[in-house]
Each structure stands twice: as structure tokens, then as C-alpha cells.
């Protein structure tokens, strides 16, 4: 079964989730951009228009893996921190 990568997928990929149209996919991307990665159905349920029932129904179609985060630079000295 093909799973959609909810934390790195594009608008078109998220639209492939059964029950998710363009507007809801856009809200999911916007929420992810502002609030960070989804780790659980409960996180996805926080998106306006999703709710826990839909998030749980979508869960088997979703790859919840979080992309490897880039190291952050310490602004004062330019050192890389992890």
C-alpha cells in the first residue's frame, strides 16, 4: 500500500489521501509550515476541517516519518548545534 508522507509531501501528494480535497490539503500544508511536523493522528486533527475521526481514518494511508532536521546554527558564533 502506498502511503503519503504527511511531513514532506506536496499539495498533490496530500490530495491523494482518500477524503482530502485541495482546500483541506492546503490547510494541512499551511499548518505544517507554521506548527511543524505531524507525529500522530492527534496532531493532524488540530488542522481546521480534519478532526480526530478523519485523522484516525487517514492514519493507515499516512507515513508519519519526520524528515531529518538540519542542524541549527548558533547565531552568536556560527557554530552548528544539534
C-alpha positions in Angstrom: 0.0 0.0 0.0 1.3 3.4 -1.0 1.5 5.9 1.9 1.6 9.6 1.7 4.5 11.3 3.5 2.5 13.8 5.5 5.6 15.7 6.7 7.2 16.2 3.4 4.5 15.6 0.8 3.5 18.1 -1.7 0.0 19.5 -2.2 -0.7 17.0 -5.0 0.5 14.1 -2.8 -1.6 15.1 0.2 -4.7 15.4 -2.1 -4.2 11.7 -2.9 -5.4 10.9 0.7 -8.9 9.5 0.5 -11.3 12.2 1.7 -8.8 15.1 1.3 -9.5 17.7 -1.3 -7.4 20.7 -2.5 -8.6 23.1 0.2 -8.0 20.7 3.1 -4.7 19.7 1.7 -3.7 23.4 1.5 -4.7 23.8 5.2 -2.6 20.8 6.1 0.4 22.2 4.4 -0.1 25.6 5.9 -0.5 24.1 9.4 2.7 22.1 8.9 4.6 25.1 7.8 3.6 27.1 10.8 3.4 24.5 13.6 5.9 21.8 12.4 5.7 18.1 11.7 2.8 15.8 12.4 3.7 12.9 14.6 0.3 11.4 15.4 -3.3 11.5 14.2 -4.0 13.8 17.2 -1.5 16.3 15.7 -3.3 16.1 12.3 -6.6 16.5 14.0 -5.6 20.1 15.0 -5.9 21.2 11.4 -9.2 23.0 10.8 -11.5 20.7 8.9 -9.8 17.4 9.8 -10.8 16.5 13.4 -9.9 13.3 15.2 -12.3 11.0 13.4 -10.9 11.9 9.9 -7.3 11.9 11.2 -7.7 8.3 12.6 -9.4 7.2 9.3 -6.5 8.7 7.3 -3.8 7.2 9.5 -3.3 3.9 7.6 -2.7 5.9 4.5 0.0 8.1 6.1 3.7 7.8 6.5 4.3 9.7 9.7 8.1 9.7 9.4 9.7 13.1 10.2 12.3 14.2 7.8 15.8 14.5 9.2 16.1 18.0 10.5 19.0 20.2 9.5 21.4 21.3 12.3 20.8 24.8 13.6 23.5 27.5 13.7 24.2 29.3 16.9 23.7 32.9 15.8 26.4 34.4 18.1 29.3 32.3 16.9 28.1 30.5 13.8 28.7 27.1 15.4 26.5 24.2 14.4 24.4 22.7 17.2 22.3 19.6 17.3 
